[in-house]
């Protein structure tokens, strides 16, 4: 369905790739990997026709539909979230909008638009879009919000929903996991596993590539290599391939050295001249094996260690935090001890970043207390961290600012690990991209670390070697660490304990991420529809707080009884909606059958006005019937989840 033939592309004197070829068949799921700057996103742009290659051809199967999710900055206009999620074609978008905006439900324009909407499967698509939006943690009240009022991450989610509704033949995703929390990521991976089309994705998330890919394509050193299997199999096969290449190269080099030595020793001797000439011809005809490409070495760098602190690092008592009427925490209690490595997990909007900001005193608390332990110094990393950079300095000067006992060569080594290589270290900070500034701020934090480190999504904008370098650095770090991340590989490598945050409630798990998954049951129920709607953005309603472990048996029984009562009430309400919708559908079907008989009777057309009224009534009933069937589908689906 897609064939890339001998494509080359360069910018100025820099060559990204030369004579690369790729064939993608229906149903294949390919991960595109390689270091930052290798040309992965450029290849996507060439396939999409946004830029031209220097040479080569792109062939697409006739009539093939491509859906593309860029890494950043997908557009959003005046359309609502629901309209964006259903904008699968210009015609459908126009009809869907006209139906929503038409003030007169009985007008000819509305009826004609509804007929076309039904022909296009509009009500089924709308229901599908809302299910997908719910899976991506949108609330029901979000559907009619203007998309442009959302943050960039939520706009990207809405575009992701649009692609899943559209189901193009080829889905091209550039870093799709950047804006997803762990629960939503689990739901998204399940959708991709069931996806009927082909997938080509760029990602630095190993767990994501392992979960969905049946093939890996690597772009590195201007060449492309294809491997069968997921990311772990790619790593194993690549290591074997490189070992074979090194062995073949070394063997050939020994043979070349032996032949050259023979020519050098005996070329001038008459008795050996003929043999020397024969070996010289052999050398000229020999097809040389290319030397092994230099492999980025693991960074061996001794990071400065922070000053010692007391055993108790930070204590939060009865903390309340809200943004206006939106209560994030009502009665938050948390205690962190020395050298703990805690990962905060929970859906987007649950309050993970807010908790980091409370500890770092970035935001004030409404009530309660925050106490730091003896000799505790706090370092906080987020996107806002870039504001502390001096825009007029060079990268190397800014990195070395306030570092003590660290030489320039060591600083340049760690900068290289975080993608500042060669002359890049002499760039002014003000010309760096947002991601580059974020990486530089991370380097500064690691070069002069406090004894309490708070990191919010530190792996964003990092390629896999840089993530490994960060893991190495944090493994050597002797202080206390609390962090948020959606990179499961990074979490598993660093976290030793887990704190789950849902609807403002904090639950402690005295183990790593896998322990948390086993204990919480998150393996089998990551971001279900109801959990997504309930926990994605906690509202101001009171919620039970405190540690479950401290509850009495009577209190636990009371809460369990309330939950059963609430579940029973929700089930009865859903049953009532299903029954009501069924009764209305039956009534409409009866009216539709009677109208059909009248329309089949030739005498109905003797009066043109009467015939026109009958047709309008028939169209109106067909519209209402579609709407009631749609309502019944939603109610029945909710009921099945509650049973």
ROZA-604339 format. One record per residue (C-alpha): x, y, z. Coordinates in pm, whole numbers, padded with zeros to 5 digits, always signed. Example, Ala and Ser with C-alpha at 12.3 -4.5 7.8 and 13.67 -1.06 7.14 Angstrom:
BEGIN
+01230-00450+00780;+01367-00106+00714;
END
This chain:
BEGIN
+00000+00000+00000;+00302+00228+00052;+00634+00201-00129;+00932+00428-00061;+01196+00381-00332;+01554+00507-00298;+01466+00833-00124;+01744+01077-00035;+01716+01402+00156;+01955+01661+00290;+01949+02017+00412;+02251+02223+00308;+02562+02021+00378;+02384+01783+00617;+02260+01455+00466;+01972+01297+00657;+01940+00975+00458;+02056+00834+00126;+01881+00580-00102;+01644+00447+00165;+01357+00218+00066;+01056+00085+00254;+00750-00119+00167;+00448-00121+00397;+00168-00377+00352;-00190-00370+00478;-00222-00445+00847;+00148-00402+00927;+00247-00206+01239;+00589-00050+01201;+00783+00155+01455;+01024+00412+01307;+01321+00467+01540;+01657+00640+01538;+01838+00925+01713;+01694+01275+01712;+01790+01450+01389;+01815+01126+01188;+01525+01232+00964;+01224+01039+01095;+00981+01334+01094;+01128+01450+00759;+01046+01110+00608;+00688+01148+00734;+00668+01491+00567;+00793+01345+00238;+00534+01066+00250;+00262+01323+00324;+00379+01536+00029;+00459+01835+00251;+00823+01851+00136;+01004+01703-00164;+01284+01450-00153;+01611+01516-00335;+01557+01198-00536;+01352+00878-00529;+00980+00806-00543;+00682+00758-00313;+00404+00529-00438;+00067+00510-00266;-00209+00264-00344;-00491+00428-00539;-00769+00558-00315;-00573+00497+00005;-00662+00722+00296;-00385+00847+00526;-00439+00982+00875;-00153+01183+01025;-00092+01300+01382;+00195+01551+01408;+00421+01563+01710;+00316+01915+01810;+00068+02191+01724;-00227+02024+01554;-00476+02292+01439;-00800+02379+01614;-01054+02640+01508;-01406+02732+01614;-01536+02375+01599;-01638+02194+01916;-01450+01893+02050;-01722+01661+01914;-01712+01831+01572;-01333+01797+01561;-01350+01431+01658;-01603+01361+01379;-01437+01571+01107;-01355+01267+00894;-01438+01444+00565;-01530+01799+00453;-01884+01690+00362;-01948+01519+00695;-01809+01817+00886;-02037+02059+00699;-02350+01847+00749;-02277+01779+01117;-02229+02150+01185;-02543+02252+00996;-02751+02003+01196;-02621+02145+01521;-02675+02508+01418;-03009+02485+01235;-03271+02650+01466;-03582+02492+01308;-03593+02112+01343;-03885+02091+01098;-03732+02296+00817;-03671+02136+00478;-03298+02220+00506;-03273+02040+00841;-03464+01737+00716;-03254+01708+00399;-02933+01749+00598;-03049+01482+00841;-03126+01239+00557;-02773+01280+00423;-02636+01255+00778;-02815+00921+00819;-02684+00800+00479;-02328+00872+00594;-02383+00677+00917;-02373+00997+01115;-02539+00884+01437;-02318+00575+01459;-02008+00789+01395;-02117+01040+01659;-02166+00760+01912;-01829+00612+01817;-01659+00951+01855;-01803+01001+02202;-01691+00654+02313;-01339+00728+02189;-01336+01074+02348;-01440+00914+02677;-01157+00662+02642;-00918+00955+02598;-01049+01101+02928;-01280+01372+02788;-01592+01436+02995;-01941+01455+02848;-01953+01829+02913;-01632+01874+02712;-01790+01759+02385;-01954+02094+02309;-01659+02310+02417;-01473+02502+02143;-01160+02297+02074;-00938+02604+02060;-01007+02676+02429;-00829+02354+02530;-00459+02318+02607;-00228+02187+02336;-00221+01838+02486;-00600+01806+02491;-00624+01937+02133;-00383+01660+02032;-00612+01408+02207;-00911+01540+02012;-00719+01494+01686;-00621+01145+01797;-00992+01073+01852;-01064+01202+01499;-00814+00957+01350;-00954+00663+01547;-01306+00754+01431;-01189+00798+01072;-00996+00466+01063;-00775+00554+00763;-00597+00278+00570;-00263+00407+00698;-00227+00570+01039;+00091+00780+01072;+00167+00888+01429;+00458+01111+01533;+00524+01064+01906;+00157+00995+01989;+00223+00912+02356;+00369+01253+02449;+00036+01392+02571;-00113+01078+02727;-00108+00973+03090;-00043+00610+03185;-00411+00511+03212;-00507+00669+02879;-00195+00521+02720;-00309+00171+02823;-00651+00232+02664;-00489+00375+02348;-00260+00073+02307;-00561-00158+02322;-00731+00043+02046;-00422+00020+01823;-00396-00355+01877;-00749-00385+01732;-00693-00124+01461;-00788-00265+01117;-00543-00057+00907;-00165-00025+00885;+00030+00182+01138;+00358+00369+01095;+00466+00541+01416;+00762+00738+01545;+00816+00685+01915;+01085+00692+02183;+00860+00490+02417;+00993+00132+02430;+00690-00015+02606;+00458+00138+02347;+00665-00003+02059;+00679-00343+02229;+00303-00343+02274;+00188-00258+01921;+00468-00317+01664;+00540-00625+01454;+00833-00457+01283;+01093-00188+01352;+01257+00037+01092;+01571+00220+01205;+01715+00532+01043;+02073+00589+01153;+02396+00707+00987;+02195+00808+00674;+02079+00448+00616;+01764+00249+00685;+01745-00104+00825;+01432-00311+00884;+01388-00565+01164;+01111-00818+01230;+00937-00809+01567;+00889-00552+01841;+01146-00321+01997;+01305-00581+02226;+01354-00819+01933;+01497-00530+01731;+01758-00461+02001;+01863-00827+02009;+01876-00865+01630;+02060-00534+01590;+02325-00640+01841;+02373-00972+01657;+02388-00792+01322;+02645-00543+01447;+02856-00822+01601;+02856-01008+01267;+02948-00688+01082;+03236-00614+01320;+03366-00971+01288;+03348-00961+00907;+03514-00619+00898;+03795-00727+01130;+03856-01046+00929;+03875-00846+00606;+04109-00592+00762;+04343-00871+00869;+04335-01012+00516;+04401-00666+00365;+04692-00610+00603;+04840-00949+00510;+04810-00878+00134;+04951-00526+00167;+05242-00657+00370;+05320-00918+00103;+05310-00652-00174;+05529-00417+00026;+05791-00685+00102;+05816-00858-00235;+05711-00605-00498;+06075-00511-00571;+06201-00873-00585;+06204-01020-00935;+06129-01371-00810;+05816-01251-00622;+05709-00961-00844;+05442-01161-01030;+05287-01285-00704;+05300-00933-00561;+05119-00795-00866;+04853-01067-00836;+04789-00971-00472;+04778-00604-00569;+04505-00679-00825;+04323-00881-00560;+04328-00578-00330;+04192-00350-00601;+03906-00589-00686;+03813-00656-00325;+03470-00521-00221;+03548-00339+00100;+03326-00385+00401;+03234-00049+00549;+03382+00015+00891;+03138-00023+01182;+02954+00296+01260;+03056+00459+01585;+02817+00363+01861;+02719+00621+02119;+02896+00510+02435;+02720+00496+02766;+02796+00817+02951;+03031+00757+03243;+03006+01072+03444;+03027+01121+03820;+02744+01358+03905;+02789+01590+04202;+02605+01454+04503;+02371+01674+04710;+02425+01771+05070;+02293+01538+05339;+01944+01591+05475;+01748+01467+05772;+01544+01146+05761;+01212+01329+05713;+01208+01516+05383;+00863+01672+05350;+00531+01644+05533;+00190+01766+05408;-00090+01783+05665;-00459+01837+05579;-00372+02034+05267;-00653+02185+05059;-00578+02309+04708;-00826+02440+04452;-00835+02641+04133;-01141+02856+04180;-01433+02621+04242;-01236+02323+04115;-01108+02139+04424;-00801+01926+04350;-00715+01823+04708;-00947+01856+05005;-00758+01689+05291;-00421+01579+05154;-00174+01404+05384;+00168+01290+05264;+00501+01210+05424;+00822+01150+05228;+01140+01010+05380;+01504+01031+05282;+01620+00853+04962;+01270+00747+04857;+01213+00725+04480;+00844+00782+04425;+00648+00785+04100;+00311+00962+04099;+00054+00783+03882;-00303+00866+03786;-00498+01011+03493;-00427+01355+03350;-00591+01620+03564;-00593+01405+03878;-00345+01637+04050;+00004+01485+03998;+00167+01803+03870;-00023+02005+04129;+00123+01788+04406;+00476+01852+04278;+00404+02226+04270;+00268+02218+04626;+00584+02048+04753;+00802+02292+04555;+00599+02590+04682;+00527+02694+04322;+00161+02742+04413;+00017+02846+04751;-00209+02612+04947;-00549+02726+05074;-00521+02550+05408;-00311+02290+05587;+00065+02281+05633;+00372+02198+05427;+00690+02127+05624;+01038+02056+05488;+01277+01843+05690;+01618+01943+05823;+01861+02073+05559;+01627+01990+05266;+01680+02179+04940;+01424+02148+04662;+01478+02135+04286;+01172+02138+04059;+01171+02057+03688;+00881+02133+03455;+00824+02322+03135;+00821+02643+03337;+01180+02568+03441;+01306+02724+03116;+01213+03068+03245;+01517+03065+03476;+01762+03030+03184;+01976+03327+03080;+01882+03382+02715;+02202+03570+02630;+02445+03300+02742;+02576+03015+02531;+02461+02660+02609;+02798+02563+02760;+02818+02878+02974;+02464+02831+03101;+02529+02464+03182;+02844+02552+03380;+02673+02829+03575;+02693+02758+03948;+02859+02418+03900;+03156+02355+04125;+03435+02108+04068;+03302+02003+03726;+03534+02060+03432;+03426+02182+03092;+03496+01847+02925;+03271+01664+03172;+02997+01922+03121;+03028+01885+02744;+02996+01506+02782;+02667+01533+02965;+02544+01799+02721;+02620+01555+02440;+02412+01290+02612;+02122+01534+02605;+02164+01611+02234;+02389+01920+02251;+02678+01806+02036;+02967+01972+01855;+02914+02341+01791;+02562+02323+01937;+02714+02402+02279;+02809+02750+02154;+02455+02843+02047;+02281+03121+02235;+02008+02994+02467;+01760+03236+02307;+01776+03057+01969;+01698+02713+02116;+01362+02546+02062;+01129+02485+02355;+01241+02123+02379;+01609+02221+02369;+01561+02474+02647;+01381+02211+02851;+01671+01967+02805;+01923+02235+02901;+01730+02311+03221;+01737+01938+03301;+02116+01929+03252;+02159+02226+03487;+01950+02053+03751;+02158+01735+03728;+02490+01920+03739;+02398+02093+04065;+02130+01870+04219;+01940+01953+04539;+01864+01673+04784;+01493+01668+04691;+01437+01642+04318;+01087+01693+04170;+01059+01602+03802;+00748+01648+03586;+00770+01444+03262;+01151+01468+03231;+01177+01232+02930;+00971+01449+02693;+01187+01563+02397;+01454+01301+02475;+01553+01019+02240;+01626+00671+02376;+02003+00715+02432;+01931+01038+02621;+01666+00865+02833;+01922+00597+02917;+02172+00870+03013;+01909+01026+03242;+01839+00686+03399;+02213+00642+03462;+02234+00986+03622;+01934+00931+03849;+02055+00582+03944;+02369+00745+04087;+02172+01027+04254;+02189+00997+04635;+01898+01229+04718;+01519+01190+04731;+01322+01177+04407;+00952+01231+04329;+00852+01230+03964;+00572+01206+03708;+00624+01023+03379;+00427+00837+03113;+00737+00642+03001;+00693+00296+03153;+01056+00195+03081;+01180+00501+03270;+00938+00438+03558;+01044+00075+03593;+01412+00172+03589;+01382+00443+03858;+01076+00410+04083;+01094+00211+04405;+00753+00312+04542;+00428+00434+04388;+00167+00692+04488;-00163+00674+04301;-00375+00988+04273;-00740+00966+04173;-01004+01235+04225;-00785+01405+04483;-00732+01088+04688;-00378+00963+04752;-00304+00590+04788;+00043+00458+04876;+00191+00138+04734;+00514+00028+04903;+00660-00114+04585;+00760-00036+04228;+00530+00017+03931;+00475-00356+03865;+00384-00405+04230;+00135-00120+04198;-00018-00278+03887;-00065-00610+04064;-00210-00459+04377;-00435-00199+04216;-00568-00424+03942;-00463-00162+03687;-00338-00434+03452;-00691-00542+03368;-00870-00208+03400;-00646+00076+03282;-00856+00380+03205;-01194+00215+03159;-01473+00440+03035;-01630+00500+03375;-01293+00549+03548;-01187+00790+03278;-01501+00999+03316;-01487+00989+03694;-01119+01052+03756;-00981+01247+03463;-01053+01589+03610;-01182+01574+03970;-01459+01816+04050;-01529+02003+04368;-01751+01738+04523;-01635+01602+04858;-01452+01272+04834;-01337+01032+05106;-00980+01120+05203;-00706+00974+05412;-00531+00640+05408;-00751+00331+05371;-00522+00149+05608;-00630+00379+05894;-01006+00320+05846;-01195+00106+06094;-01376-00206+05975;-01710-00034+06043;-01607+00266+05831;-01499+00040+05543;-01833-00148+05558;-02021+00183+05554;-01830+00306+05248;-01879-00028+05071;-02254-00013+05141;-02272+00341+05003;-02086+00232+04690;-02327-00062+04640;-02624+00170+04691;-02480+00420+04442;-02411+00144+04188;-02765+00009+04231;-02914+00354+04179;-02706+00409+03865;-02815+00066+03733;-03185+00145+03791;-03147+00480+03615;-02978+00312+03317;-03253+00044+03304;-03515+00320+03309;-03346+00502+03018;-03325+00178+02817;-03694+00098+02878;-03803+00453+02794;-03600+00454+02471;-03743+00112+02372;-04100+00236+02424;-04039+00549+02217;-03871+00346+01941;-04170+00109+01929;-04412+00404+01904;-04208+00569+01626;-04180+00242+01432;-04560+00202+01448;-04612+00557+01318;-04350+00498+01047;-04530+00182+00932;-04864+00367+00909;-04708+00652+00711;-04539+00404+00477;-04880+00251+00395;-05022+00597+00317;-04724+00684+00097;-04763+00356-00093;-05130+00444-00168;-05156+00630-00507;-05455+00828-00380;-05226+01005-00131;-05072+01198-00422;-05393+01351-00557;-05337+01649-00328;-04978+01779-00368;-04979+01967-00035;-05104+01659+00152;-04834+01444-00014;-04569+01700+00081;-04685+01694+00445;-04672+01313+00451;-04313+01315+00320;-04207+01576+00576;-04365+01369+00857;-04194+01054+00730;-03855+01228+00719;-03910+01373+01066;-03999+01031+01212;-03695+00874+01043;-03477+01141+01207;-03634+01089+01552;-03600+00713+01512;-03226+00746+01440;-03184+00970+01744;-03375+00734+01973;-03176+00434+01851;-02860+00632+01924;-02986+00710+02278;-03076+00346+02329;-02726+00234+02221;-02561+00467+02474;-02797+00364+02756;-02761-00007+02677;-02382+00022+02668;-02379+00197+03006;-02612-00067+03151;-02389-00351+03030;-02092-00190+03210;-02289-00161+03534;-02414-00523+03532;
END
